[in-house]
Amino acid sequence: MTITGIHHITLVSADAQRTLDFYTRVLGMRLVKQTVNFDDPGSYHLYFGGDAGQPGSVITFFEWGDLPKGAPGIGGTHHVALQVSDEQGLLMWKRRLVDLGLNVAGPYNRRYFRSIYFRDPDGVLLEIATNGPGFTVDEPLERLGQTYQPPAPDTHDTQDMTWSEPVDQILTPMSLRGGIHHISAISSDIHRTDAFYQGFLGMQRIKMTGNFDANDMPHWYWGVDGGRPGSIITYFEYPQNGKRVRMGTGQTHHFALAVKDAETQLEWREKMLSAGIPVSPVMERVYFKSIYSRDPDGHIVELATAGPGFLVDETLETLGQSLKLPPWLEPARGQIERGITPLRLGETVG
């Protein structure tokens, strides 16, 4: 009964078309499913990810344009990082995004990876992080996360680096279809958060360090397989009197961790109930099954099954090309389609 990694993250968008254009045309991700929020079928739910939307590659959005702009804080997510293979691809991304008019910070030396930061049209803080050098650069594999490692003193020394030539198209070293590198959230008590992820969920604590941009702020990492990209959850500890998250556009609704199958998911649900942790019934999401709980600060954490996946109602070639509804919403298709604006599918910029 183990967590196998990240399954997906779900954010809130004000405009589905604008989000679609950014994640497909600017970042080159694939729209793998065009559907609606099963619990609020008057709004889009868009999924972007790897070629088949494999767990760990998927970023999804609810379109809730009537919500005000949100703000990060305790009980919310700080940012989500996408993975790129190496520093060459990272520098290419910086040049491409800057030339497209985005404000890009970095690259920064985060010791365990190099990364840049920018925002999507709703203000979501996005990071692109390299897959190396990894978490064993300052402690051996068998002792990961056992002792405090001070932040790197030279984290900002590389921030003026960029690619020397314009990058008019997304080249192979830049591919983001590997998906999520890590998700960083905000805690009021890092030890209580550790008790949830390591003590209860059984994830490996892989690093105890500080925020490289604010050294007095604890920053801890949990993951599987020694901190495999796509499995990593990190938390910054804000002061207990710090601001709480304000849900709205540009904020995370929830993120999901992956479990092997429905049987394992039921075992996790029983464990939560036995521990007195509130948890939802199993929810049928067609492409996976879900249960929902919360971390100690109230952030929604979902456990989602690895399958059956996004090919249950479309072929690999046609993923994301048309509106898909679950069987129980098909009788209302006409009404649903009249209530949403058809999406225009476009090509990658450049």
C-alpha positions in Angstrom: 0.0 0.0 0.0 2.2 2.8 -1.3 2.1 6.2 -3.0 3.7 5.8 -6.4 4.1 9.5 -7.2 2.2 12.6 -8.3 -1.0 11.9 -10.3 -2.1 15.4 -11.3 -2.6 19.0 -10.1 -5.8 20.9 -10.6 -5.9 24.7 -10.8 -8.5 27.4 -11.3 -8.7 29.3 -14.6 -10.8 32.4 -15.5 -10.9 31.6 -19.2 -10.6 28.1 -20.7 -9.6 29.4 -24.2 -6.8 31.6 -22.9 -5.5 28.7 -20.7 -5.7 26.3 -23.7 -3.7 28.7 -25.9 -1.0 29.2 -23.3 -0.4 25.6 -22.3 -0.6 24.2 -25.8 0.7 27.0 -28.0 3.3 28.6 -25.7 4.4 25.6 -23.6 3.8 22.8 -26.2 1.8 20.6 -23.8 -0.9 18.3 -25.2 -4.6 18.8 -24.5 -5.4 15.2 -23.5 -9.0 15.7 -22.3 -11.7 18.2 -23.0 -14.5 17.7 -20.6 -16.5 19.4 -17.8 -16.3 19.5 -14.1 -18.3 16.4 -13.2 -19.5 18.1 -10.0 -20.2 21.4 -11.8 -21.0 20.5 -15.4 -21.6 24.1 -16.5 -17.8 24.7 -16.4 -14.9 23.3 -18.4 -12.4 20.8 -17.0 -9.3 20.7 -19.2 -6.4 18.3 -18.9 -2.9 18.9 -20.3 -0.1 16.4 -20.1 2.2 13.9 -21.8 1.2 12.1 -25.0 -1.3 9.8 -23.3 -1.7 11.8 -20.1 0.3 9.4 -18.0 0.0 9.9 -14.2 2.5 12.6 -13.1 2.3 14.4 -16.4 -1.1 16.1 -16.0 -2.1 19.6 -15.1 -5.8 20.3 -15.2 -8.0 23.4 -14.9 -11.5 24.2 -13.8 -12.8 27.2 -15.6 -14.5 29.3 -12.9 -14.5 32.8 -14.4 -16.8 34.2 -11.8 -14.3 33.7 -9.0 -12.1 36.6 -7.9 -8.4 36.3 -8.2 -6.9 34.1 -5.5 -3.8 34.5 -3.4 -1.3 32.0 -2.0 -1.0 31.3 1.7 -1.1 28.5 4.4 -3.2 25.6 3.2 -2.5 26.4 -0.5 0.1 25.7 -3.2 3.0 28.0 -3.8 4.0 26.8 -7.3 4.1 23.8 -9.6 7.3 22.8 -11.5 7.5 21.1 -14.9 10.5 19.0 -15.8 13.0 19.5 -18.6 15.9 17.2 -19.2 18.9 19.5 -18.7 20.2 23.0 -18.5 20.4 23.4 -22.3 16.6 22.9 -22.5 16.1 25.3 -19.6 18.1 28.1 -21.2 16.2 27.6 -24.4 13.0 28.0 -22.5 14.2 31.2 -20.9 15.0 32.7 -24.3 11.7 31.5 -25.9 9.6 32.9 -23.0 11.4 36.2 -22.8 11.1 36.7 -26.5 7.3 36.0 -26.2 7.1 38.8 -23.7 6.9 36.9 -20.4 8.7 38.0 -17.3 11.1 35.2 -16.4 13.2 34.9 -13.2 16.3 32.7 -13.2 17.9 30.4 -14.0 18.6 29.7 -10.3 20.9 27.1 -8.8 18.7 25.1 -6.5 21.5 22.6 -5.9 19.3 19.6 -6.7 18.2 21.1 -10.0 18.3 24.4 -12.0 15.1 26.3 -12.6 13.3 29.3 -14.0 10.0 30.9 -12.9 7.2 32.7 -14.7 3.4 33.0 -14.5 0.6 31.8 -16.7 -2.2 34.2 -17.7 -4.1 33.7 -14.4 -1.0 34.3 -12.3 -0.2 30.7 -11.5 3.5 30.6 -10.6 5.2 28.0 -12.8 8.7 26.7 -12.6 10.6 24.7 -15.1 13.2 22.5 -13.4 16.0 20.2 -14.7 15.9 16.5 -13.8 19.4 16.7 -12.2 21.8 16.7 -10.6 19.5 15.2 -8.0 19.2 14.9 -4.2 22.4 12.9 -3.6 24.7 15.8 -4.3 24.9 16.6 -0.5 24.0 13.4 1.2 24.1 9.7 0.3 21.0 7.9 -1.0 20.6 5.8 2.1 20.6 8.9 4.3 18.4 11.3 2.3 16.4 13.7 4.4 18.1 12.7 7.7 20.0 15.8 8.4 19.5 19.5 7.7 21.3 20.8 4.6 21.8 24.5 4.4 20.6 26.3 1.2 23.2 26.9 -1.5 24.9 30.3 -1.1 25.3 30.7 -4.9 21.6 30.2 -5.9 21.4 33.5 -7.8 24.8 33.5 -9.5 23.4 32.0 -12.7 20.3 34.2 -13.2 21.7 36.2 -16.1 22.3 33.2 -18.2 20.2 32.6 -21.3 20.3 30.9 -24.7 22.3 32.9 -27.3 19.9 32.5 -30.2 16.2 33.0 -30.6 14.1 29.8 -30.1 11.3 30.0 -32.6 9.9 26.5 -31.9 9.9 24.0 -29.1 12.9 21.7 -29.7 13.4 18.2 -28.4 15.6 19.2 -25.4 12.8 21.5 -24.3 10.0 19.0 -24.2 7.7 19.4 -21.1 5.7 16.3 -21.8 7.5 14.4 -19.1 5.2 16.5 -16.9 5.4 17.6 -13.3 8.8 17.8 -11.6 7.4 18.8 -8.1 4.6 20.6 -6.4 5.5 23.1 -3.6 2.8 24.0 -1.0 2.7 26.0 2.2 2.6 24.7 5.8 2.2 26.4 9.2 4.1 23.5 11.0 6.6 21.6 8.9 6.9 18.8 11.6 3.1 18.2 11.5 3.3 18.2 7.7 6.1 15.6 7.9 4.0 13.5 10.2 1.3 13.4 7.4 3.5 12.7 4.4 6.2 10.6 5.9 4.5 9.2 9.0 1.0 8.5 7.6 1.3 8.3 3.8 4.7 6.6 4.0 6.5 8.9 1.5 10.2 9.3 1.9 11.5 12.5 3.4 14.2 13.3 0.9 15.5 16.7 2.0 15.4 19.0 5.0 16.7 22.4 3.9 15.7 26.1 3.9 14.1 28.3 1.3 17.0 29.3 -0.9 15.5 32.8 -1.2 14.7 33.2 2.5 17.1 31.0 4.5 15.2 31.2 7.8 12.2 29.5 6.2 12.2 25.7 6.4 11.7 23.9 3.1 11.3 20.1 3.2 10.8 17.6 0.4 9.0 14.2 0.2 8.9 11.8 -2.6 9.5 8.2 -3.8 12.4 6.4 -5.4 14.9 8.7 -3.8 13.2 11.8 -5.1 12.3 10.8 -8.6 11.0 13.8 -10.6 7.2 13.5 -10.8 7.0 12.2 -7.3 8.1 15.2 -5.2 6.0 17.2 -2.9 7.7 20.1 -1.0 6.5 22.5 1.6 7.6 25.9 2.8 6.9 26.6 6.5 5.3 30.0 6.9 4.8 31.6 10.3 1.7 30.3 12.1 0.2 33.8 12.0 0.8 34.0 8.3 -1.9 34.6 5.7 -4.1 31.7 4.7 -4.7 30.9 1.0 -7.5 32.7 -0.7 -9.1 30.4 -3.2 -9.8 31.9 -6.6 -8.4 32.0 -10.1 -4.7 31.4 -10.4 -4.7 29.1 -7.3 -4.6 25.3 -6.9 -7.9 23.6 -6.1 -6.2 20.3 -5.2 -3.4 18.0 -6.1 -3.5 14.2 -6.5 -1.1 11.5 -5.5 -1.1 8.3 -7.4 -2.0 4.8 -6.1 -1.8 1.6 -8.0 -5.4 0.5 -8.3 -8.9 0.7 -6.8 -8.2 -2.0 -4.2 -5.2 0.0 -2.9 -7.3 3.1 -2.8 -9.9 1.4 -0.6 -7.2 0.3 1.8 -6.0 3.9 2.0 -9.5 5.1 2.7 -10.0 2.6 5.5 -6.7 3.6 7.0 -7.8 7.3 6.9 -11.1 6.5 8.5 -9.4 4.4 11.2 -7.0 7.3 12.0 -9.9 9.8 12.2 -8.9 11.6 9.1 -11.9 12.9 7.1 -12.1 11.4 3.6 -14.6 11.4 0.8 -16.4 8.4 -0.6 -14.8 6.9 -3.8 -15.6 9.2 -6.7 -15.9 7.9 -10.2 -13.9 10.2 -12.5 -14.0 7.8 -15.6 -10.3 8.1 -16.3 -9.4 7.2 -12.6 -11.1 6.9 -9.3 -10.6 9.4 -6.5 -10.8 9.9 -2.8 -10.3 13.4 -1.2 -8.8 14.3 2.1 -6.8 17.3 3.4 -3.3 17.9 4.7 -3.0 19.2 8.3 -3.4 22.8 7.1 -6.5 22.1 5.0 -5.0 21.7 1.5 -7.1 19.2 -0.5 -5.1 16.1 -1.3 -6.6 13.5 -3.6 -5.5 9.9 -4.0 -6.2 8.8 -7.5 -5.8 5.5 -9.2 -3.3 5.1 -12.0 -6.0 3.8 -14.5 -7.9 3.2 -16.5 -6.5 6.3 -18.2 -7.5 8.8 -20.9 -7.8 6.3 -23.7 -11.1 4.8 -22.5 -13.2 7.1 -24.7 -10.7 8.4 -27.3 -7.8 7.1 -29.4 -4.3 8.2 -28.8 -4.5 10.3 -32.0 -7.7 12.0 -31.1 -7.1 12.8 -27.4 -8.6 16.2 -26.5 -10.1 16.9 -29.9 -13.8 16.9 -28.8 -15.9 17.3 -25.7 -16.2 14.1 -23.7 -18.8 13.6 -21.0 -19.3 10.8 -18.4 -22.2 8.5 -19.2 -24.4 10.0 -16.5 -24.1 13.5 -18.2 -24.6 12.4 -21.8 -28.4 12.9 -21.6 -27.7 16.6 -20.8 -25.1 17.0 -23.6 -27.2 19.6 -25.5 -27.8 21.7 -22.5 -24.2 21.5 -21.4 -22.9 22.4 -24.8 -25.2 25.4 -25.0 -23.8 26.7 -21.7 -20.1 26.6 -22.6 -18.1 28.3 -25.4 -16.6 25.9 -28.0 -12.8 25.8 -27.9 -10.6 26.7 -30.8 -7.7 24.2 -31.0 -4.6 25.8 -32.4 -1.0 25.0 -33.2 2.1 25.8 -31.1 3.4 29.3 -31.3 6.5 29.2 -33.5 
